[in-house]
Amino acid sequence: MKEIKVTLPIVKHRGLPVRVRLGLDHFVWETQTGIIYYTFNKWLLTATLFLLMALIYFIKSKPEQITRVYNLVQKDGIFTDEAGKVHDIDFPYSEFDQVNNITEQKPAEKLNLSNEELRSSFMEQKHQLIYRYKTTFEANRAEQLPVEALLKMNKEISELFITEILNQFDDEVVAFFKNTDEIYKIETALMEQAKYHIPASIKLAQAVIATNYGKQITDNNYFSIRENDSKENQRTVTEYLTQEQILKYKEFIISYEPTKYKKPDLFACKIKQTFKKYYSPWASFRDHSTYLTKTNRFTPLFTLGNNYKEWAKKLSSPFHGGLGYSTNPDYGNELITVIEKYNLDLLDH
């Protein structure tokens, strides 16, 4: 390799320019007053460069760790999503047999039990189920289970919850939870809970409210997450703003009217907003998780553990002690109502 010679454009030594020379086995710092000459061990340098390149390759080509993507299709060993994107997934297939050897305990039929008795029965079976998996794989916590074991365990918890709890109801909310044509909502919420520590009850209740029990799902957006960089496909929504905010955002406001909410006075404003588009429902569930974890103002949420009531309050209007996921002052109470009516807090752990 021919020696490279460069005169530094900014650095000077005693007012005179500095020149450096670089070769395969040496480095020279040259000024008008003298020369400093460094030599390299070529073999050590080559090994270091090789290890650095190998590390960069490993980081860039690391398999995509996906707990469960419901819209992936496997063909000839290749996983692709609905958009045709190829996913490099490293599922530990060697653990399948170990997972499948865990005996599923089917819940006994429960007749004429009170809600508290049903809750107690579910929690007992859920704890037994989790204990079986943790002891089988010698894990201290459920999220430490191998990905396929965690997936199978959450599938069992989901089926148990539907059988023991949701089947006691017969309405549109239960239909929303049980409909798995597009996504296994309960399983996905449990998997996201393990990865991002967002209570499954909160995620499911937010999806219920944002989609109006599954009746209003546009572009696979299950959480009404906005798109700030686009004005295409706008929808009219209601935001609760103060008079000062109305003046600040008046160019975006279609109409407004006073509300019962005081201190400060809030107005129900009709505003056109653009919402994100997702290639699959799972992408929406994942983006909801990353949105909460990566937005600085929501950091206090992750000091609340799995206390769904505190999470609900903090997701409400900033004018009523919340962090502003929604401007609706009743948003927190609406979340709590959905969670408690359908016992969704039983899924939190």
MISEGU-605246 format. One record per residue (C-alpha): x, y, z; residue number from 1; chain. Coordinates in nm, 4 decimals, padded with zeros to 6 digits. Layout:
BEGIN
REC        X        Y        Z pos unit
REC        X        Y        Z NUM    A
...
END
This chain:
BEGIN
REC        X        Y        Z pos unit
REC  00.0000  00.0000  00.0000   1    A
REC  00.1366  00.3387 -00.0985   2    A
REC  00.1940  00.5814  00.1862   3    A
REC -00.0870  00.8378  00.2300   4    A
REC  00.0250  01.1956  00.2905   5    A
REC -00.2158  01.4619  00.4209   6    A
REC -00.1568  01.8191  00.5293   7    A
REC -00.4070  01.9032  00.8028   8    A
REC -00.6160  02.2042  00.6970   9    A
REC -00.6800  02.3474  01.0471  10    A
REC -00.4180  02.2131  01.2884  11    A
REC -00.0934  02.4095  01.3102  12    A
REC  00.2189  02.3745  01.5233  13    A
REC  00.3858  02.7031  01.6197  14    A
REC  00.2024  02.8695  01.3360  15    A
REC  00.3221  02.6210  01.0755  16    A
REC  00.1179  02.3492  00.8980  17    A
REC  00.1197  01.9884  01.0203  18    A
REC  00.1426  01.6898  00.7868  19    A
REC  00.0617  01.3263  00.8628  20    A
REC  00.1732  01.0187  00.6713  21    A
REC  00.0006  00.6836  00.7045  22    A
REC  00.1212  00.3457  00.5837  23    A
REC  00.0252 -00.0134  00.6552  24    A
REC  00.2733 -00.0459  00.9406  25    A
REC  00.3477  00.3121  01.0468  26    A
REC  00.2067  00.6538  01.1278  27    A
REC  00.4119  00.9770  01.1016  28    A
REC  00.3350  01.3145  01.2623  29    A
REC  00.5468  01.5731  01.0816  30    A
REC  00.5930  01.9405  01.1728  31    A
REC  00.8489  02.2009  01.0778  32    A
REC  01.0340  02.1344  01.4014  33    A
REC  01.0544  01.7562  01.3880  34    A
REC  00.9046  01.4155  01.3092  35    A
REC  00.7353  01.1630  01.5383  36    A
REC  00.7358  00.8129  01.3888  37    A
REC  00.5058  00.5307  01.5138  38    A
REC  00.5123  00.1714  01.3919  39    A
REC  00.2337 -00.0908  01.4086  40    A
REC  00.2369 -00.4655  01.4516  41    A
REC  00.0863 -00.5616  01.1167  42    A
REC -00.0508 -00.8949  01.2380  43    A
REC -00.2145 -00.7409  01.5429  44    A
REC -00.3585 -00.4599  01.3328  45    A
REC -00.4949 -00.7081  01.0761  46    A
REC -00.6560 -00.9206  01.3497  47    A
REC -00.8129 -00.6126  01.5092  48    A
REC -00.9573 -00.4948  01.1772  49    A
REC -01.0897 -00.8451  01.1059  50    A
REC -01.2610 -00.8660  01.4467  51    A
REC -01.4093 -00.5177  01.4005  52    A
REC -01.5517 -00.6107  01.0584  53    A
REC -01.6914 -00.9359  01.2006  54    A
REC -01.8574 -00.7447  01.4859  55    A
REC -02.0134 -00.4933  01.2450  56    A
REC -02.1417 -00.7783  01.0263  57    A
REC -02.2893 -00.9602  01.3281  58    A
REC -02.4676 -00.6477  01.4537  59    A
REC -02.6098 -00.5594  01.1117  60    A
REC -02.7163 -00.9144  01.0292  61    A
REC -02.8499 -01.0064  01.3749  62    A
REC -03.1764 -01.2007  01.3274  63    A
REC -03.4926 -01.0050  01.3963  64    A
REC -03.6242 -01.1090  01.7376  65    A
REC -04.0011 -01.1219  01.6982  66    A
REC -04.2066 -01.2734  01.9772  67    A
REC -04.5031 -01.3374  01.7537  68    A
REC -04.6013 -01.1709  01.4286  69    A
REC -04.9435 -01.2961  01.3356  70    A
REC -04.9398 -01.1922  00.9725  71    A
REC -04.6136 -01.3661  00.8773  72    A
REC -04.6278 -01.6416  00.6197  73    A
REC -04.3592 -01.9087  00.5984  74    A
REC -04.2773 -02.0520  00.2581  75    A
REC -03.9625 -02.2463  00.1711  76    A
REC -03.8073 -02.1364  00.4993  77    A
REC -03.8664 -01.7653  00.4308  78    A
REC -04.0965 -01.5478  00.6438  79    A
REC -04.2760 -01.2637  00.4650  80    A
REC -04.5433 -01.0177  00.5767  81    A
REC -04.8424 -00.8811  00.3875  82    A
REC -04.6280 -00.6098  00.2306  83    A
REC -04.3850 -00.8688  00.0951  84    A
REC -04.1068 -00.7707  00.3371  85    A
REC -03.8808 -01.0609  00.4294  86    A
REC -03.8148 -01.1102  00.8023  87    A
REC -03.5061 -01.2939  00.9214  88    A
REC -03.6429 -01.4735  01.2267  89    A
REC -03.4334 -01.6920  01.4503  90    A
REC -03.6925 -01.9001  01.6343  91    A
REC -03.5401 -02.1678  01.8593  92    A
REC -03.7104 -02.4631  01.6952  93    A
REC -03.5026 -02.7048  01.9038  94    A
REC -03.7149 -02.6033  02.2016  95    A
REC -04.0448 -02.7000  02.0375  96    A
REC -04.0428 -03.0535  02.1755  97    A
REC -03.9637 -02.9297  02.5230  98    A
REC -04.2477 -02.6785  02.5043  99    A
REC -04.4937 -02.9298  02.3632 100    A
REC -04.4178 -03.1754  02.6432 101    A
REC -04.5672 -02.9352  02.8975 102    A
REC -04.9110 -03.0748  02.9719 103    A
REC -05.1939 -02.8312  02.9252 104    A
REC -05.4410 -02.8346  03.2105 105    A
REC -05.7892 -02.7778  03.0793 106    A
REC -06.0017 -02.5678  03.3139 107    A
REC -06.2906 -02.7428  03.4777 108    A
REC -06.6377 -02.6202  03.3919 109    A
REC -06.7603 -02.3541  03.6332 110    A
REC -07.1296 -02.3211  03.7029 111    A
REC -07.3103 -02.0416  03.8896 112    A
REC -06.9965 -01.8865  04.0350 113    A
REC -06.9758 -01.5242  04.1439 114    A
REC -06.7379 -01.2856  03.9728 115    A
REC -06.4954 -01.3050  04.2663 116    A
REC -06.5022 -01.6846  04.2539 117    A
REC -06.4349 -01.6769  03.8796 118    A
REC -06.1463 -01.4354  03.9306 119    A
REC -05.9998 -01.6513  04.2053 120    A
REC -06.0321 -01.9661  03.9932 121    A
REC -05.8657 -01.8010  03.6946 122    A
REC -05.5767 -01.6605  03.8973 123    A
REC -05.5090 -01.9972  04.0595 124    A
REC -05.4932 -02.1705  03.7220 125    A
REC -05.2895 -01.8886  03.5695 126    A
REC -05.0299 -01.9046  03.8486 127    A
REC -05.0065 -02.2830  03.8144 128    A
REC -04.9597 -02.2470  03.4392 129    A
REC -04.6844 -01.9864  03.4740 130    A
REC -04.5158 -02.1944  03.7443 131    A
REC -04.5042 -02.5006  03.5140 132    A
REC -04.3283 -02.3042  03.2427 133    A
REC -04.0837 -02.1295  03.4745 134    A
REC -03.9813 -02.4528  03.6437 135    A
REC -03.9524 -02.6383  03.3111 136    A
REC -03.7134 -02.3763  03.1728 137    A
REC -03.5572 -02.2764  03.5067 138    A
REC -03.6589 -01.9125  03.4616 139    A
REC -03.7039 -01.6711  03.7505 140    A
REC -03.9502 -01.4542  03.5605 141    A
REC -04.1941 -01.5264  03.2807 142    A
REC -04.0262 -01.2820  03.0417 143    A
REC -03.7036 -01.4831  03.0725 144    A
REC -03.8651 -01.7845  02.9043 145    A
REC -03.7473 -01.8833  02.5550 146    A
REC -03.9557 -01.7032  02.2954 147    A
REC -04.1539 -02.0087  02.1846 148    A
REC -04.2216 -02.1141  02.5429 149    A
REC -04.3410 -01.7611  02.6242 150    A
REC -04.5616 -01.7663  02.3167 151    A
REC -04.7178 -02.1005  02.4047 152    A
REC -04.7694 -01.9978  02.7681 153    A
REC -04.9421 -01.6743  02.6667 154    A
REC -05.1565 -01.8669  02.4208 155    A
REC -05.2703 -02.0889  02.7072 156    A
REC -05.3351 -01.7876  02.9309 157    A
REC -05.5390 -01.6284  02.6519 158    A
REC -05.7484 -01.9411  02.5996 159    A
REC -05.7957 -01.9786  02.9751 160    A
REC -05.9082 -01.6156  03.0059 161    A
REC -06.1599 -01.6534  02.7253 162    A
REC -06.2970 -01.9769  02.8700 163    A
REC -06.3045 -01.8780  03.2359 164    A
REC -06.3841 -01.5056  03.2152 165    A
REC -06.4951 -01.3699  02.8773 166    A
REC -06.7411 -01.6491  02.8048 167    A
REC -06.9482 -01.5154  03.0943 168    A
REC -07.0296 -01.2132  02.8758 169    A
REC -07.2056 -01.1826  02.5444 170    A
REC -07.1571 -00.8397  02.3904 171    A
REC -06.9590 -00.6459  02.1327 172    A
REC -06.6544 -00.5976  02.3534 173    A
REC -06.6132 -00.9717  02.4071 174    A
REC -06.6594 -01.0262  02.0341 175    A
REC -06.3776 -00.7769  01.9756 176    A
REC -06.1439 -00.9710  02.2046 177    A
REC -06.2370 -01.3138  02.0719 178    A
REC -06.2194 -01.2237  01.7019 179    A
REC -05.8792 -01.3467  01.5861 180    A
REC -05.9239 -01.3114  01.2093 181    A
REC -05.6714 -01.0265  01.1929 182    A
REC -05.4749 -01.0609  01.5155 183    A
REC -05.4778 -01.2556  01.8410 184    A
REC -05.5340 -00.9462  02.0540 185    A
REC -05.5029 -01.1000  02.4009 186    A
REC -05.1946 -01.3029  02.3099 187    A
REC -05.0335 -01.0006  02.1469 188    A
REC -05.1049 -00.7809  02.4490 189    A
REC -04.9469 -01.0472  02.6734 190    A
REC -04.6387 -01.0753  02.4522 191    A
REC -04.5980 -00.6961  02.4389 192    A
REC -04.6409 -00.6868  02.8157 193    A
REC -04.3476 -00.9260  02.8560 194    A
REC -04.1269 -00.7197  02.6231 195    A
REC -04.2250 -00.3624  02.7113 196    A
REC -04.3871 -00.3920  03.0578 197    A
REC -04.7103 -00.2228  02.9493 198    A
REC -05.0020 -00.3873  03.1349 199    A
REC -05.2013 -00.6060  02.8963 200    A
REC -05.5219 -00.4683  03.0484 201    A
REC -05.4237 -00.1128  02.9528 202    A
REC -05.3289 -00.2043  02.5960 203    A
REC -05.6528 -00.3973  02.5380 204    A
REC -05.8731 -00.1290  02.6953 205    A
REC -05.7052  00.1413  02.4858 206    A
REC -05.7681 -00.0631  02.1715 207    A
REC -06.1354 -00.1001  02.2697 208    A
REC -06.1833  00.2743  02.3157 209    A
REC -05.9786  00.3830  02.0126 210    A
REC -06.1621  00.1491  01.7740 211    A
REC -06.5089  00.1845  01.9290 212    A
REC -06.5212 -00.1877  02.0131 213    A
REC -06.3620 -00.2794  01.6822 214    A
REC -06.6166 -00.0948  01.4701 215    A
REC -06.3821  00.1807  01.3532 216    A
REC -06.0464  00.0347  01.2529 217    A
REC -05.8863  00.2314  00.9699 218    A
REC -05.5516  00.1370  00.8140 219    A
REC -05.4925 -00.1182  01.0939 220    A
REC -05.4580  00.1644  01.3485 221    A
REC -05.5869  00.0216  01.6786 222    A
REC -05.4696  00.3038  01.9074 223    A
REC -05.5495  00.6316  01.7287 224    A
REC -05.1800  00.7161  01.6978 225    A
REC -05.1341  01.0325  01.4923 226    A
REC -04.9169  01.1017  01.1891 227    A
REC -04.7711  01.4494  01.2259 228    A
REC -04.5842  01.4688  00.8945 229    A
REC -04.8777  01.4187  00.6602 230    A
REC -05.2131  01.5769  00.5811 231    A
REC -05.3497  01.2945  00.3681 232    A
REC -05.6631  01.0964  00.4617 233    A
REC -05.7565  01.3268  00.7474 234    A
REC -06.0375  01.2395  00.9877 235    A
REC -06.2375  01.4680  01.2141 236    A
REC -06.1854  01.4001  01.5842 237    A
REC -06.2763  01.5683  01.9118 238    A
REC -06.0062  01.7225  02.1293 239    A
REC -06.0608  01.8982  02.4620 240    A
REC -05.8763  02.2312  02.4626 241    A
REC -05.8591  02.5485  02.6671 242    A
REC -05.9469  02.8878  02.5241 243    A
REC -05.5758  02.9701  02.4969 244    A
REC -05.5156  02.6519  02.2993 245    A
REC -05.8079  02.7310  02.0707 246    A
REC -05.6475  03.0644  01.9837 247    A
REC -05.3115  02.8931  01.9309 248    A
REC -05.4484  02.6198  01.7019 249    A
REC -05.7421  02.8080  01.5499 250    A
REC -05.6322  02.7336  01.1922 251    A
REC -05.6860  02.3607  01.2556 252    A
REC -06.0153  02.3859  01.4444 253    A
REC -06.3422  02.3343  01.2590 254    A
REC -06.5785  02.4108  01.5482 255    A
REC -06.5892  02.4103  01.9270 256    A
REC -06.8401  02.4201  02.2114 257    A
REC -06.8171  02.4502  02.5891 258    A
REC -06.8170  02.1413  02.8123 259    A
REC -06.8899  02.0537  03.1750 260    A
REC -06.5180  02.0451  03.2522 261    A
REC -06.3970  02.3435  03.4548 262    A
REC -06.0770  02.4593  03.6209 263    A
REC -05.9678  02.5134  03.3536 264    A
REC -06.2639  02.5560  03.1197 265    A
REC -06.2358  02.3021  02.8401 266    A
REC -06.4018  02.3152  02.4988 267    A
REC -06.4875  02.0172  02.2787 268    A
REC -06.3143  02.1048  01.9511 269    A
REC -06.3622  01.9357  01.6161 270    A
REC -06.0203  01.9039  01.4554 271    A
REC -05.8957  01.7332  01.1417 272    A
REC -05.6148  01.4908  01.2182 273    A
REC -05.4096  01.2453  01.0157 274    A
REC -05.3582  00.9006  01.1640 275    A
REC -05.0833  00.6503  01.0977 276    A
REC -05.1230  00.3664  00.8512 277    A
REC -04.9937  00.0187  00.9387 278    A
REC -04.9268 -00.2782  00.7131 279    A
REC -05.0768 -00.5125  00.9735 280    A
REC -05.2619 -00.5003  01.3077 281    A
REC -04.9517 -00.6387  01.4795 282    A
REC -04.7511 -00.3399  01.3550 283    A
REC -05.0024 -00.1122  01.5269 284    A
REC -04.9738 -00.3022  01.8567 285    A
REC -04.5942 -00.2848  01.8387 286    A
REC -04.5891  00.0858  01.7477 287    A
REC -04.8155  00.1583  02.0448 288    A
REC -04.5566 -00.0097  02.2683 289    A
REC -04.2615  00.1809  02.1220 290    A
REC -04.4589  00.5073  02.1245 291    A
REC -04.5153  00.4817  02.4998 292    A
REC -04.1630  00.3628  02.5797 293    A
REC -03.9776  00.6133  02.3593 294    A
REC -04.1831  00.9282  02.4274 295    A
REC -04.0207  01.1145  02.7159 296    A
REC -04.3396  01.2466  02.8699 297    A
REC -04.4670  00.8917  02.9262 298    A
REC -04.1581  00.7859  03.1241 299    A
REC -04.3433  00.8129  03.4612 300    A
REC -04.5784  00.5358  03.3460 301    A
REC -04.3027  00.2793  03.3842 302    A
REC -04.2630  00.3508  03.7549 303    A
REC -04.6205  00.2330  03.8198 304    A
REC -04.5665 -00.1420  03.7815 305    A
REC -04.8879 -00.3132  03.6709 306    A
REC -05.1213 -00.0806  03.8630 307    A
REC -05.3814 -00.0349  03.5891 308    A
REC -05.5695  00.2398  03.7778 309    A
REC -05.2601  00.4580  03.8008 310    A
REC -05.1734  00.3869  03.4374 311    A
REC -05.5258  00.4878  03.3342 312    A
REC -05.5117  00.8128  03.5292 313    A
REC -05.1718  00.9040  03.3877 314    A
REC -05.2856  00.8428  03.0292 315    A
REC -05.5671  01.0952  03.0699 316    A
REC -05.5881  01.4718  03.0156 317    A
REC -05.2865  01.6810  03.1242 318    A
REC -05.5322  01.9271  03.2824 319    A
REC -05.6420  01.6579  03.5274 320    A
REC -05.3062  01.5165  03.6342 321    A
REC -05.2460  01.2999  03.3271 322    A
REC -04.9608  01.2855  03.0772 323    A
REC -05.1775  01.3652  02.7760 324    A
REC -05.2142  01.0441  02.5745 325    A
REC -05.5734  01.1681  02.5421 326    A
REC -05.7132  01.5160  02.6040 327    A
REC -06.0449  01.3676  02.7186 328    A
REC -06.0742  01.4212  03.0966 329    A
REC -06.2848  01.1034  03.1213 330    A
REC -06.0339  00.8874  02.9326 331    A
REC -05.8809  00.7361  03.2459 332    A
REC -06.2201  00.6475  03.3923 333    A
REC -06.3274  00.4953  03.0595 334    A
REC -06.0198  00.2713  03.0615 335    A
REC -06.0840  00.1619  03.4194 336    A
REC -06.4500  00.0883  03.3404 337    A
REC -06.3585 -00.1416  03.0500 338    A
REC -06.0834 -00.3145  03.2484 339    A
REC -06.2954 -00.3786  03.5549 340    A
REC -06.6082 -00.4842  03.3699 341    A
REC -06.4213 -00.7546  03.1754 342    A
REC -06.1623 -00.8365  03.4450 343    A
REC -05.8766 -00.7499  03.2106 344    A
REC -05.6498 -00.6798  03.5085 345    A
REC -05.6299 -01.0576  03.5581 346    A
REC -05.3966 -01.0634  03.2571 347    A
REC -05.1425 -00.8296  03.4190 348    A
REC -04.8356 -00.9815  03.5802 349    A
END
